């Protein structure tokens, strides 16, 4: 999948709702032991990159240095489901201070009162963070209105071509 195709999917209204809404991403990567991990995590977008900031000594940082391939899912828990599926390659970088995007991403999930206290706590805790930058290599939006999982599309196509039983 090329960058233009990914950008087209990310520009769709439902994709934008998911990327800018309060739902966390479910971030999947392989742990150092080779077993898969999936964790909920806050994120933000900068252009065509998805970013995450975390504790420099977190297990995911070490794992991503060994194997940078990742997958993410962002979804709404409603009917019909809205799901943005993403795959990419992660780069990790130690940065001084707190990335502004991390603070902006936090605002998506808190009241103003909660946010003020959270920011104070974050600023008191971190002098540096690890920035995880995901370069997307694949994207798919499942909105169950205009897009469906491929297997469901194939089943619908098979059923449409089937001769009804008499």
Order of alpha helices (4+ residues) and beta strands (2+ residues): alpha-alpha-beta-beta-beta-beta-alpha-beta-beta-alpha-alpha-beta-alpha
